[in-house]
Amino acid sequence: MTEIAGDDNVMQRCSDCGGLWVDVSDVNRFLVHGNLPALTSIGGWLNADVMAGQCPACNVDLVEIEGGEKKSLRYDTCESCGGIWIDGPEEGDVPETVSWKDAAAEIVGFYRRFARK
């Protein structure tokens, strides 16, 4: 995991798959600045059939939340610390996002698509 530092906070990007790990408070801040509702208002459905892995921060099982058109998008969240895992791209190379601003824009774009019903 590679740290992406900004302000007083840190996100992490997996150098293998391109996934992003970010604190839920940062996600909500990105959403508000991106003119989207807070994460709790965006909705989504818990997929209890999926074992999503373990939280890199506290080693608790992650749960998968589905949303977007026809539940086509997914993110994982930790029920303990609230951290969010967004998968990297399915095709192509791992993004070379090195700035906090670029990673934040990537997260806002994901949730714009996720909020579509």
Phi and psi restraints in degrees (range 20) as a CNS / XPLOR table:
assign (resid 1 and name C) (resid 2 and name N)
       (resid 2 and name CA) (resid 2 and name C) 1.0 -106.2 20.0 2
assign (resid 2 and name N) (resid 2 and name CA)
       (resid 2 and name C) (resid 3 and name N) 1.0 130.6 20.0 2
assign (resid 2 and name C) (resid 3 and name N)
       (resid 3 and name CA) (resid 3 and name C) 1.0 -78.1 20.0 2
assign (resid 3 and name N) (resid 3 and name CA)
       (resid 3 and name C) (resid 4 and name N) 1.0 139.9 20.0 2
assign (resid 3 and name C) (resid 4 and name N)
       (resid 4 and name CA) (resid 4 and name C) 1.0 -119.6 20.0 2
assign (resid 4 and name N) (resid 4 and name CA)
       (resid 4 and name C) (resid 5 and name N) 1.0 106.0 20.0 2
assign (resid 4 and name C) (resid 5 and name N)
       (resid 5 and name CA) (resid 5 and name C) 1.0 -94.0 20.0 2
assign (resid 5 and name N) (resid 5 and name CA)
       (resid 5 and name C) (resid 6 and name N) 1.0 144.2 20.0 2
assign (resid 5 and name C) (resid 6 and name N)
       (resid 6 and name CA) (resid 6 and name C) 1.0 -161.1 20.0 2
assign (resid 6 and name N) (resid 6 and name CA)
       (resid 6 and name C) (resid 7 and name N) 1.0 140.1 20.0 2
assign (resid 6 and name C) (resid 7 and name N)
       (resid 7 and name CA) (resid 7 and name C) 1.0 50.9 20.0 2
assign (resid 7 and name N) (resid 7 and name CA)
       (resid 7 and name C) (resid 8 and name N) 1.0 -126.3 20.0 2
assign (resid 7 and name C) (resid 8 and name N)
       (resid 8 and name CA) (resid 8 and name C) 1.0 -108.0 20.0 2
assign (resid 8 and name N) (resid 8 and name CA)
       (resid 8 and name C) (resid 9 and name N) 1.0 17.2 20.0 2
assign (resid 8 and name C) (resid 9 and name N)
       (resid 9 and name CA) (resid 9 and name C) 1.0 -120.8 20.0 2
assign (resid 9 and name N) (resid 9 and name CA)
       (resid 9 and name C) (resid 10 and name N) 1.0 163.9 20.0 2
assign (resid 9 and name C) (resid 10 and name N)
       (resid 10 and name CA) (resid 10 and name C) 1.0 -136.2 20.0 2
assign (resid 10 and name N) (resid 10 and name CA)
       (resid 10 and name C) (resid 11 and name N) 1.0 132.4 20.0 2
assign (resid 10 and name C) (resid 11 and name N)
       (resid 11 and name CA) (resid 11 and name C) 1.0 -104.3 20.0 2
assign (resid 11 and name N) (resid 11 and name CA)
       (resid 11 and name C) (resid 12 and name N) 1.0 165.3 20.0 2
assign (resid 11 and name C) (resid 12 and name N)
       (resid 12 and name CA) (resid 12 and name C) 1.0 -131.7 20.0 2
assign (resid 12 and name N) (resid 12 and name CA)
       (resid 12 and name C) (resid 13 and name N) 1.0 140.2 20.0 2
assign (resid 12 and name C) (resid 13 and name N)
       (resid 13 and name CA) (resid 13 and name C) 1.0 -119.4 20.0 2
assign (resid 13 and name N) (resid 13 and name CA)
       (resid 13 and name C) (resid 14 and name N) 1.0 133.3 20.0 2
assign (resid 13 and name C) (resid 14 and name N)
       (resid 14 and name CA) (resid 14 and name C) 1.0 -74.8 20.0 2
assign (resid 14 and name N) (resid 14 and name CA)
       (resid 14 and name C) (resid 15 and name N) 1.0 124.5 20.0 2
assign (resid 14 and name C) (resid 15 and name N)
       (resid 15 and name CA) (resid 15 and name C) 1.0 -74.9 20.0 2
assign (resid 15 and name N) (resid 15 and name CA)
       (resid 15 and name C) (resid 16 and name N) 1.0 -13.3 20.0 2
assign (resid 15 and name C) (resid 16 and name N)
       (resid 16 and name CA) (resid 16 and name C) 1.0 -87.6 20.0 2
assign (resid 16 and name N) (resid 16 and name CA)
       (resid 16 and name C) (resid 17 and name N) 1.0 -50.0 20.0 2
assign (resid 16 and name C) (resid 17 and name N)
       (resid 17 and name CA) (resid 17 and name C) 1.0 -107.6 20.0 2
assign (resid 17 and name N) (resid 17 and name CA)
       (resid 17 and name C) (resid 18 and name N) 1.0 -13.4 20.0 2
assign (resid 17 and name C) (resid 18 and name N)
       (resid 18 and name CA) (resid 18 and name C) 1.0 84.6 20.0 2
assign (resid 18 and name N) (resid 18 and name CA)
       (resid 18 and name C) (resid 19 and name N) 1.0 4.3 20.0 2
assign (resid 18 and name C) (resid 19 and name N)
       (resid 19 and name CA) (resid 19 and name C) 1.0 -65.8 20.0 2
assign (resid 19 and name N) (resid 19 and name CA)
       (resid 19 and name C) (resid 20 and name N) 1.0 156.1 20.0 2
assign (resid 19 and name C) (resid 20 and name N)
       (resid 20 and name CA) (resid 20 and name C) 1.0 -116.5 20.0 2
assign (resid 20 and name N) (resid 20 and name CA)
       (resid 20 and name C) (resid 21 and name N) 1.0 135.0 20.0 2
assign (resid 20 and name C) (resid 21 and name N)
       (resid 21 and name CA) (resid 21 and name C) 1.0 -112.1 20.0 2
assign (resid 21 and name N) (resid 21 and name CA)
       (resid 21 and name C) (resid 22 and name N) 1.0 124.8 20.0 2
assign (resid 21 and name C) (resid 22 and name N)
       (resid 22 and name CA) (resid 22 and name C) 1.0 -144.7 20.0 2
assign (resid 22 and name N) (resid 22 and name CA)
       (resid 22 and name C) (resid 23 and name N) 1.0 147.9 20.0 2
assign (resid 22 and name C) (resid 23 and name N)
       (resid 23 and name CA) (resid 23 and name C) 1.0 -69.2 20.0 2
assign (resid 23 and name N) (resid 23 and name CA)
       (resid 23 and name C) (resid 24 and name N) 1.0 142.2 20.0 2
assign (resid 23 and name C) (resid 24 and name N)
       (resid 24 and name CA) (resid 24 and name C) 1.0 -61.1 20.0 2
assign (resid 24 and name N) (resid 24 and name CA)
       (resid 24 and name C) (resid 25 and name N) 1.0 -33.8 20.0 2
assign (resid 24 and name C) (resid 25 and name N)
       (resid 25 and name CA) (resid 25 and name C) 1.0 -65.7 20.0 2
assign (resid 25 and name N) (resid 25 and name CA)
       (resid 25 and name C) (resid 26 and name N) 1.0 -35.2 20.0 2
assign (resid 25 and name C) (resid 26 and name N)
       (resid 26 and name CA) (resid 26 and name C) 1.0 -68.4 20.0 2
assign (resid 26 and name N) (resid 26 and name CA)
       (resid 26 and name C) (resid 27 and name N) 1.0 -40.7 20.0 2
assign (resid 26 and name C) (resid 27 and name N)
       (resid 27 and name CA) (resid 27 and name C) 1.0 -58.0 20.0 2
assign (resid 27 and name N) (resid 27 and name CA)
       (resid 27 and name C) (resid 28 and name N) 1.0 -47.4 20.0 2
assign (resid 27 and name C) (resid 28 and name N)
       (resid 28 and name CA) (resid 28 and name C) 1.0 -62.2 20.0 2
assign (resid 28 and name N) (resid 28 and name CA)
       (resid 28 and name C) (resid 29 and name N) 1.0 -38.1 20.0 2
assign (resid 28 and name C) (resid 29 and name N)
       (resid 29 and name CA) (resid 29 and name C) 1.0 -64.1 20.0 2
assign (resid 29 and name N) (resid 29 and name CA)
       (resid 29 and name C) (resid 30 and name N) 1.0 -42.9 20.0 2
assign (resid 29 and name C) (resid 30 and name N)
       (resid 30 and name CA) (resid 30 and name C) 1.0 -61.9 20.0 2
assign (resid 30 and name N) (resid 30 and name CA)
       (resid 30 and name C) (resid 31 and name N) 1.0 -42.2 20.0 2
assign (resid 30 and name C) (resid 31 and name N)
       (resid 31 and name CA) (resid 31 and name C) 1.0 -63.8 20.0 2
assign (resid 31 and name N) (resid 31 and name CA)
       (resid 31 and name C) (resid 32 and name N) 1.0 -45.9 20.0 2
assign (resid 31 and name C) (resid 32 and name N)
       (resid 32 and name CA) (resid 32 and name C) 1.0 -61.5 20.0 2
assign (resid 32 and name N) (resid 32 and name CA)
       (resid 32 and name C) (resid 33 and name N) 1.0 -44.3 20.0 2
assign (resid 32 and name C) (resid 33 and name N)
       (resid 33 and name CA) (resid 33 and name C) 1.0 -69.0 20.0 2
assign (resid 33 and name N) (resid 33 and name CA)
       (resid 33 and name C) (resid 34 and name N) 1.0 -22.1 20.0 2
assign (resid 33 and name C) (resid 34 and name N)
       (resid 34 and name CA) (resid 34 and name C) 1.0 -92.2 20.0 2
assign (resid 34 and name N) (resid 34 and name CA)
       (resid 34 and name C) (resid 35 and name N) 1.0 13.1 20.0 2
assign (resid 34 and name C) (resid 35 and name N)
       (resid 35 and name CA) (resid 35 and name C) 1.0 61.3 20.0 2
assign (resid 35 and name N) (resid 35 and name CA)
       (resid 35 and name C) (resid 36 and name N) 1.0 38.9 20.0 2
assign (resid 35 and name C) (resid 36 and name N)
       (resid 36 and name CA) (resid 36 and name C) 1.0 -118.8 20.0 2
assign (resid 36 and name N) (resid 36 and name CA)
       (resid 36 and name C) (resid 37 and name N) 1.0 158.0 20.0 2
assign (resid 36 and name C) (resid 37 and name N)
       (resid 37 and name CA) (resid 37 and name C) 1.0 -70.9 20.0 2
assign (resid 37 and name N) (resid 37 and name CA)
       (resid 37 and name C) (resid 38 and name N) 1.0 165.5 20.0 2
assign (resid 37 and name C) (resid 38 and name N)
       (resid 38 and name CA) (resid 38 and name C) 1.0 -61.9 20.0 2
assign (resid 38 and name N) (resid 38 and name CA)
       (resid 38 and name C) (resid 39 and name N) 1.0 159.2 20.0 2
assign (resid 38 and name C) (resid 39 and name N)
       (resid 39 and name CA) (resid 39 and name C) 1.0 -53.4 20.0 2
assign (resid 39 and name N) (resid 39 and name CA)
       (resid 39 and name C) (resid 40 and name N) 1.0 -40.5 20.0 2
assign (resid 39 and name C) (resid 40 and name N)
       (resid 40 and name CA) (resid 40 and name C) 1.0 -64.6 20.0 2
assign (resid 40 and name N) (resid 40 and name CA)
       (resid 40 and name C) (resid 41 and name N) 1.0 -22.7 20.0 2
assign (resid 40 and name C) (resid 41 and name N)
       (resid 41 and name CA) (resid 41 and name C) 1.0 -92.0 20.0 2
assign (resid 41 and name N) (resid 41 and name CA)
       (resid 41 and name C) (resid 42 and name N) 1.0 -14.6 20.0 2
assign (resid 41 and name C) (resid 42 and name N)
       (resid 42 and name CA) (resid 42 and name C) 1.0 -72.3 20.0 2
assign (resid 42 and name N) (resid 42 and name CA)
       (resid 42 and name C) (resid 43 and name N) 1.0 -29.8 20.0 2
assign (resid 42 and name C) (resid 43 and name N)
       (resid 43 and name CA) (resid 43 and name C) 1.0 88.7 20.0 2
assign (resid 43 and name N) (resid 43 and name CA)
       (resid 43 and name C) (resid 44 and name N) 1.0 -162.3 20.0 2
assign (resid 43 and name C) (resid 44 and name N)
       (resid 44 and name CA) (resid 44 and name C) 1.0 127.9 20.0 2
assign (resid 44 and name N) (resid 44 and name CA)
       (resid 44 and name C) (resid 45 and name N) 1.0 167.9 20.0 2
assign (resid 44 and name C) (resid 45 and name N)
       (resid 45 and name CA) (resid 45 and name C) 1.0 -125.7 20.0 2
assign (resid 45 and name N) (resid 45 and name CA)
       (resid 45 and name C) (resid 46 and name N) 1.0 133.9 20.0 2
assign (resid 45 and name C) (resid 46 and name N)
       (resid 46 and name CA) (resid 46 and name C) 1.0 -72.2 20.0 2
assign (resid 46 and name N) (resid 46 and name CA)
       (resid 46 and name C) (resid 47 and name N) 1.0 130.1 20.0 2
assign (resid 46 and name C) (resid 47 and name N)
       (resid 47 and name CA) (resid 47 and name C) 1.0 -103.8 20.0 2
assign (resid 47 and name N) (resid 47 and name CA)
       (resid 47 and name C) (resid 48 and name N) 1.0 94.5 20.0 2
assign (resid 47 and name C) (resid 48 and name N)
       (resid 48 and name CA) (resid 48 and name C) 1.0 -71.8 20.0 2
assign (resid 48 and name N) (resid 48 and name CA)
       (resid 48 and name C) (resid 49 and name N) 1.0 -11.8 20.0 2
assign (resid 48 and name C) (resid 49 and name N)
       (resid 49 and name CA) (resid 49 and name C) 1.0 -82.7 20.0 2
assign (resid 49 and name N) (resid 49 and name CA)
       (resid 49 and name C) (resid 50 and name N) 1.0 -9.5 20.0 2
assign (resid 49 and name C) (resid 50 and name N)
       (resid 50 and name CA) (resid 50 and name C) 1.0 -105.1 20.0 2
assign (resid 50 and name N) (resid 50 and name CA)
       (resid 50 and name C) (resid 51 and name N) 1.0 129.3 20.0 2
assign (resid 50 and name C) (resid 51 and name N)
       (resid 51 and name CA) (resid 51 and name C) 1.0 -91.5 20.0 2
assign (resid 51 and name N) (resid 51 and name CA)
       (resid 51 and name C) (resid 52 and name N) 1.0 109.2 20.0 2
assign (resid 51 and name C) (resid 52 and name N)
       (resid 52 and name CA) (resid 52 and name C) 1.0 -91.4 20.0 2
assign (resid 52 and name N) (resid 52 and name CA)
       (resid 52 and name C) (resid 53 and name N) 1.0 2.2 20.0 2
assign (resid 52 and name C) (resid 53 and name N)
       (resid 53 and name CA) (resid 53 and name C) 1.0 105.2 20.0 2
assign (resid 53 and name N) (resid 53 and name CA)
       (resid 53 and name C) (resid 54 and name N) 1.0 -165.1 20.0 2
assign (resid 53 and name C) (resid 54 and name N)
       (resid 54 and name CA) (resid 54 and name C) 1.0 -119.0 20.0 2
assign (resid 54 and name N) (resid 54 and name CA)
       (resid 54 and name C) (resid 55 and name N) 1.0 148.6 20.0 2
assign (resid 54 and name C) (resid 55 and name N)
       (resid 55 and name CA) (resid 55 and name C) 1.0 -64.1 20.0 2
assign (resid 55 and name N) (resid 55 and name CA)
       (resid 55 and name C) (resid 56 and name N) 1.0 128.0 20.0 2
assign (resid 55 and name C) (resid 56 and name N)
       (resid 56 and name CA) (resid 56 and name C) 1.0 -70.0 20.0 2
assign (resid 56 and name N) (resid 56 and name CA)
       (resid 56 and name C) (resid 57 and name N) 1.0 -15.9 20.0 2
assign (resid 56 and name C) (resid 57 and name N)
       (resid 57 and name CA) (resid 57 and name C) 1.0 -90.8 20.0 2
assign (resid 57 and name N) (resid 57 and name CA)
       (resid 57 and name C) (resid 58 and name N) 1.0 -39.0 20.0 2
assign (resid 57 and name C) (resid 58 and name N)
       (resid 58 and name CA) (resid 58 and name C) 1.0 -133.9 20.0 2
assign (resid 58 and name N) (resid 58 and name CA)
       (resid 58 and name C) (resid 59 and name N) 1.0 6.9 20.0 2
assign (resid 58 and name C) (resid 59 and name N)
       (resid 59 and name CA) (resid 59 and name C) 1.0 59.8 20.0 2
assign (resid 59 and name N) (resid 59 and name CA)
       (resid 59 and name C) (resid 60 and name N) 1.0 30.6 20.0 2
assign (resid 59 and name C) (resid 60 and name N)
       (resid 60 and name CA) (resid 60 and name C) 1.0 -97.1 20.0 2
assign (resid 60 and name N) (resid 60 and name CA)
       (resid 60 and name C) (resid 61 and name N) 1.0 150.5 20.0 2
assign (resid 60 and name C) (resid 61 and name N)
       (resid 61 and name CA) (resid 61 and name C) 1.0 -60.6 20.0 2
assign (resid 61 and name N) (resid 61 and name CA)
       (resid 61 and name C) (resid 62 and name N) 1.0 138.7 20.0 2
assign (resid 61 and name C) (resid 62 and name N)
       (resid 62 and name CA) (resid 62 and name C) 1.0 -88.0 20.0 2
assign (resid 62 and name N) (resid 62 and name CA)
       (resid 62 and name C) (resid 63 and name N) 1.0 149.5 20.0 2
assign (resid 62 and name C) (resid 63 and name N)
       (resid 63 and name CA) (resid 63 and name C) 1.0 -111.8 20.0 2
assign (resid 63 and name N) (resid 63 and name CA)
       (resid 63 and name C) (resid 64 and name N) 1.0 149.1 20.0 2
assign (resid 63 and name C) (resid 64 and name N)
       (resid 64 and name CA) (resid 64 and name C) 1.0 -97.6 20.0 2
assign (resid 64 and name N) (resid 64 and name CA)
       (resid 64 and name C) (resid 65 and name N) 1.0 133.9 20.0 2
assign (resid 64 and name C) (resid 65 and name N)
       (resid 65 and name CA) (resid 65 and name C) 1.0 -115.1 20.0 2
assign (resid 65 and name N) (resid 65 and name CA)
       (resid 65 and name C) (resid 66 and name N) 1.0 130.1 20.0 2
assign (resid 65 and name C) (resid 66 and name N)
       (resid 66 and name CA) (resid 66 and name C) 1.0 -109.0 20.0 2
assign (resid 66 and name N) (resid 66 and name CA)
       (resid 66 and name C) (resid 67 and name N) 1.0 147.9 20.0 2
assign (resid 66 and name C) (resid 67 and name N)
       (resid 67 and name CA) (resid 67 and name C) 1.0 -168.0 20.0 2
assign (resid 67 and name N) (resid 67 and name CA)
       (resid 67 and name C) (resid 68 and name N) 1.0 -165.2 20.0 2
assign (resid 67 and name C) (resid 68 and name N)
       (resid 68 and name CA) (resid 68 and name C) 1.0 81.3 20.0 2
assign (resid 68 and name N) (resid 68 and name CA)
       (resid 68 and name C) (resid 69 and name N) 1.0 -175.4 20.0 2
assign (resid 68 and name C) (resid 69 and name N)
       (resid 69 and name CA) (resid 69 and name C) 1.0 -63.1 20.0 2
assign (resid 69 and name N) (resid 69 and name CA)
       (resid 69 and name C) (resid 70 and name N) 1.0 124.0 20.0 2
assign (resid 69 and name C) (resid 70 and name N)
       (resid 70 and name CA) (resid 70 and name C) 1.0 55.4 20.0 2
assign (resid 70 and name N) (resid 70 and name CA)
       (resid 70 and name C) (resid 71 and name N) 1.0 33.5 20.0 2
assign (resid 70 and name C) (resid 71 and name N)
       (resid 71 and name CA) (resid 71 and name C) 1.0 53.9 20.0 2
assign (resid 71 and name N) (resid 71 and name CA)
       (resid 71 and name C) (resid 72 and name N) 1.0 40.4 20.0 2
assign (resid 71 and name C) (resid 72 and name N)
       (resid 72 and name CA) (resid 72 and name C) 1.0 -84.7 20.0 2
assign (resid 72 and name N) (resid 72 and name CA)
       (resid 72 and name C) (resid 73 and name N) 1.0 -11.8 20.0 2
assign (resid 72 and name C) (resid 73 and name N)
       (resid 73 and name CA) (resid 73 and name C) 1.0 -114.6 20.0 2
assign (resid 73 and name N) (resid 73 and name CA)
       (resid 73 and name C) (resid 74 and name N) 1.0 152.2 20.0 2
assign (resid 73 and name C) (resid 74 and name N)
       (resid 74 and name CA) (resid 74 and name C) 1.0 -141.8 20.0 2
assign (resid 74 and name N) (resid 74 and name CA)
       (resid 74 and name C) (resid 75 and name N) 1.0 148.3 20.0 2
assign (resid 74 and name C) (resid 75 and name N)
       (resid 75 and name CA) (resid 75 and name C) 1.0 -140.8 20.0 2
assign (resid 75 and name N) (resid 75 and name CA)
       (resid 75 and name C) (resid 76 and name N) 1.0 159.7 20.0 2
assign (resid 75 and name C) (resid 76 and name N)
       (resid 76 and name CA) (resid 76 and name C) 1.0 -110.6 20.0 2
assign (resid 76 and name N) (resid 76 and name CA)
       (resid 76 and name C) (resid 77 and name N) 1.0 147.9 20.0 2
assign (resid 76 and name C) (resid 77 and name N)
       (resid 77 and name CA) (resid 77 and name C) 1.0 -139.7 20.0 2
assign (resid 77 and name N) (resid 77 and name CA)
       (resid 77 and name C) (resid 78 and name N) 1.0 150.9 20.0 2
assign (resid 77 and name C) (resid 78 and name N)
       (resid 78 and name CA) (resid 78 and name C) 1.0 -93.2 20.0 2
assign (resid 78 and name N) (resid 78 and name CA)
       (resid 78 and name C) (resid 79 and name N) 1.0 125.6 20.0 2
assign (resid 78 and name C) (resid 79 and name N)
       (resid 79 and name CA) (resid 79 and name C) 1.0 -73.1 20.0 2
assign (resid 79 and name N) (resid 79 and name CA)
       (resid 79 and name C) (resid 80 and name N) 1.0 -13.6 20.0 2
assign (resid 79 and name C) (resid 80 and name N)
       (resid 80 and name CA) (resid 80 and name C) 1.0 -90.4 20.0 2
assign (resid 80 and name N) (resid 80 and name CA)
       (resid 80 and name C) (resid 81 and name N) 1.0 -61.0 20.0 2
assign (resid 80 and name C) (resid 81 and name N)
       (resid 81 and name CA) (resid 81 and name C) 1.0 -96.2 20.0 2
assign (resid 81 and name N) (resid 81 and name CA)
       (resid 81 and name C) (resid 82 and name N) 1.0 -13.2 20.0 2
assign (resid 81 and name C) (resid 82 and name N)
       (resid 82 and name CA) (resid 82 and name C) 1.0 82.3 20.0 2
assign (resid 82 and name N) (resid 82 and name CA)
       (resid 82 and name C) (resid 83 and name N) 1.0 3.3 20.0 2
assign (resid 82 and name C) (resid 83 and name N)
       (resid 83 and name CA) (resid 83 and name C) 1.0 -58.2 20.0 2
assign (resid 83 and name N) (resid 83 and name CA)
       (resid 83 and name C) (resid 84 and name N) 1.0 153.2 20.0 2
assign (resid 83 and name C) (resid 84 and name N)
       (resid 84 and name CA) (resid 84 and name C) 1.0 -119.8 20.0 2
assign (resid 84 and name N) (resid 84 and name CA)
       (resid 84 and name C) (resid 85 and name N) 1.0 134.2 20.0 2
assign (resid 84 and name C) (resid 85 and name N)
       (resid 85 and name CA) (resid 85 and name C) 1.0 -115.5 20.0 2
assign (resid 85 and name N) (resid 85 and name CA)
       (resid 85 and name C) (resid 86 and name N) 1.0 121.8 20.0 2
assign (resid 85 and name C) (resid 86 and name N)
       (resid 86 and name CA) (resid 86 and name C) 1.0 -114.1 20.0 2
assign (resid 86 and name N) (resid 86 and name CA)
       (resid 86 and name C) (resid 87 and name N) 1.0 124.0 20.0 2
assign (resid 86 and name C) (resid 87 and name N)
       (resid 87 and name CA) (resid 87 and name C) 1.0 -61.0 20.0 2
assign (resid 87 and name N) (resid 87 and name CA)
       (resid 87 and name C) (resid 88 and name N) 1.0 152.5 20.0 2
assign (resid 87 and name C) (resid 88 and name N)
       (resid 88 and name CA) (resid 88 and name C) 1.0 -76.6 20.0 2
assign (resid 88 and name N) (resid 88 and name CA)
       (resid 88 and name C) (resid 89 and name N) 1.0 -178.1 20.0 2
assign (resid 88 and name C) (resid 89 and name N)
       (resid 89 and name CA) (resid 89 and name C) 1.0 -64.7 20.0 2
assign (resid 89 and name N) (resid 89 and name CA)
       (resid 89 and name C) (resid 90 and name N) 1.0 145.6 20.0 2
assign (resid 89 and name C) (resid 90 and name N)
       (resid 90 and name CA) (resid 90 and name C) 1.0 -78.3 20.0 2
assign (resid 90 and name N) (resid 90 and name CA)
       (resid 90 and name C) (resid 91 and name N) 1.0 -26.9 20.0 2
assign (resid 90 and name C) (resid 91 and name N)
       (resid 91 and name CA) (resid 91 and name C) 1.0 -122.0 20.0 2
assign (resid 91 and name N) (resid 91 and name CA)
       (resid 91 and name C) (resid 92 and name N) 1.0 153.1 20.0 2
assign (resid 91 and name C) (resid 92 and name N)
       (resid 92 and name CA) (resid 92 and name C) 1.0 84.3 20.0 2
assign (resid 92 and name N) (resid 92 and name CA)
       (resid 92 and name C) (resid 93 and name N) 1.0 -171.4 20.0 2
assign (resid 92 and name C) (resid 93 and name N)
       (resid 93 and name CA) (resid 93 and name C) 1.0 -81.5 20.0 2
assign (resid 93 and name N) (resid 93 and name CA)
       (resid 93 and name C) (resid 94 and name N) 1.0 161.5 20.0 2
assign (resid 93 and name C) (resid 94 and name N)
       (resid 94 and name CA) (resid 94 and name C) 1.0 -65.0 20.0 2
assign (resid 94 and name N) (resid 94 and name CA)
       (resid 94 and name C) (resid 95 and name N) 1.0 130.0 20.0 2
assign (resid 94 and name C) (resid 95 and name N)
       (resid 95 and name CA) (resid 95 and name C) 1.0 -57.9 20.0 2
assign (resid 95 and name N) (resid 95 and name CA)
       (resid 95 and name C) (resid 96 and name N) 1.0 143.0 20.0 2
assign (resid 95 and name C) (resid 96 and name N)
       (resid 96 and name CA) (resid 96 and name C) 1.0 -97.6 20.0 2
assign (resid 96 and name N) (resid 96 and name CA)
       (resid 96 and name C) (resid 97 and name N) 1.0 44.5 20.0 2
assign (resid 96 and name C) (resid 97 and name N)
       (resid 97 and name CA) (resid 97 and name C) 1.0 -67.3 20.0 2
assign (resid 97 and name N) (resid 97 and name CA)
       (resid 97 and name C) (resid 98 and name N) 1.0 115.0 20.0 2
assign (resid 97 and name C) (resid 98 and name N)
       (resid 98 and name CA) (resid 98 and name C) 1.0 -112.5 20.0 2
assign (resid 98 and name N) (resid 98 and name CA)
       (resid 98 and name C) (resid 99 and name N) 1.0 -13.9 20.0 2
assign (resid 98 and name C) (resid 99 and name N)
       (resid 99 and name CA) (resid 99 and name C) 1.0 -105.0 20.0 2
assign (resid 99 and name N) (resid 99 and name CA)
       (resid 99 and name C) (resid 100 and name N) 1.0 148.8 20.0 2
assign (resid 99 and name C) (resid 100 and name N)
       (resid 100 and name CA) (resid 100 and name C) 1.0 -58.8 20.0 2
assign (resid 100 and name N) (resid 100 and name CA)
       (resid 100 and name C) (resid 101 and name N) 1.0 -41.5 20.0 2
assign (resid 100 and name C) (resid 101 and name N)
       (resid 101 and name CA) (resid 101 and name C) 1.0 -62.4 20.0 2
assign (resid 101 and name N) (resid 101 and name CA)
       (resid 101 and name C) (resid 102 and name N) 1.0 -43.6 20.0 2
assign (resid 101 and name C) (resid 102 and name N)
       (resid 102 and name CA) (resid 102 and name C) 1.0 -64.8 20.0 2
assign (resid 102 and name N) (resid 102 and name CA)
       (resid 102 and name C) (resid 103 and name N) 1.0 -42.8 20.0 2
assign (resid 102 and name C) (resid 103 and name N)
       (resid 103 and name CA) (resid 103 and name C) 1.0 -65.5 20.0 2
assign (resid 103 and name N) (resid 103 and name CA)
       (resid 103 and name C) (resid 104 and name N) 1.0 -40.0 20.0 2
assign (resid 103 and name C) (resid 104 and name N)
       (resid 104 and name CA) (resid 104 and name C) 1.0 -62.6 20.0 2
assign (resid 104 and name N) (resid 104 and name CA)
       (resid 104 and name C) (resid 105 and name N) 1.0 -41.9 20.0 2
assign (resid 104 and name C) (resid 105 and name N)
       (resid 105 and name CA) (resid 105 and name C) 1.0 -64.2 20.0 2
assign (resid 105 and name N) (resid 105 and name CA)
       (resid 105 and name C) (resid 106 and name N) 1.0 -37.1 20.0 2
assign (resid 105 and name C) (resid 106 and name N)
       (resid 106 and name CA) (resid 106 and name C) 1.0 -63.4 20.0 2
assign (resid 106 and name N) (resid 106 and name CA)
       (resid 106 and name C) (resid 107 and name N) 1.0 -41.8 20.0 2
assign (resid 106 and name C) (resid 107 and name N)
       (resid 107 and name CA) (resid 107 and name C) 1.0 -67.1 20.0 2
assign (resid 107 and name N) (resid 107 and name CA)
       (resid 107 and name C) (resid 108 and name N) 1.0 -44.5 20.0 2
assign (resid 107 and name C) (resid 108 and name N)
       (resid 108 and name CA) (resid 108 and name C) 1.0 -60.7 20.0 2
assign (resid 108 and name N) (resid 108 and name CA)
       (resid 108 and name C) (resid 109 and name N) 1.0 -42.8 20.0 2
assign (resid 108 and name C) (resid 109 and name N)
       (resid 109 and name CA) (resid 109 and name C) 1.0 -60.4 20.0 2
assign (resid 109 and name N) (resid 109 and name CA)
       (resid 109 and name C) (resid 110 and name N) 1.0 -42.0 20.0 2
assign (resid 109 and name C) (resid 110 and name N)
       (resid 110 and name CA) (resid 110 and name C) 1.0 -59.6 20.0 2
assign (resid 110 and name N) (resid 110 and name CA)
       (resid 110 and name C) (resid 111 and name N) 1.0 -48.9 20.0 2
assign (resid 110 and name C) (resid 111 and name N)
       (resid 111 and name CA) (resid 111 and name C) 1.0 -72.2 20.0 2
assign (resid 111 and name N) (resid 111 and name CA)
       (resid 111 and name C) (resid 112 and name N) 1.0 -23.9 20.0 2
assign (resid 111 and name C) (resid 112 and name N)
       (resid 112 and name CA) (resid 112 and name C) 1.0 -62.7 20.0 2
assign (resid 112 and name N) (resid 112 and name CA)
       (resid 112 and name C) (resid 113 and name N) 1.0 -44.5 20.0 2
assign (resid 112 and name C) (resid 113 and name N)
       (resid 113 and name CA) (resid 113 and name C) 1.0 -70.1 20.0 2
assign (resid 113 and name N) (resid 113 and name CA)
       (resid 113 and name C) (resid 114 and name N) 1.0 -38.0 20.0 2
assign (resid 113 and name C) (resid 114 and name N)
       (resid 114 and name CA) (resid 114 and name C) 1.0 -65.1 20.0 2
assign (resid 114 and name N) (resid 114 and name CA)
       (resid 114 and name C) (resid 115 and name N) 1.0 -35.4 20.0 2
assign (resid 114 and name C) (resid 115 and name N)
       (resid 115 and name CA) (resid 115 and name C) 1.0 -74.5 20.0 2
assign (resid 115 and name N) (resid 115 and name CA)
       (resid 115 and name C) (resid 116 and name N) 1.0 -15.4 20.0 2
assign (resid 115 and name C) (resid 116 and name N)
       (resid 116 and name CA) (resid 116 and name C) 1.0 -69.2 20.0 2
assign (resid 116 and name N) (resid 116 and name CA)
       (resid 116 and name C) (resid 117 and name N) 1.0 136.9 20.0 2
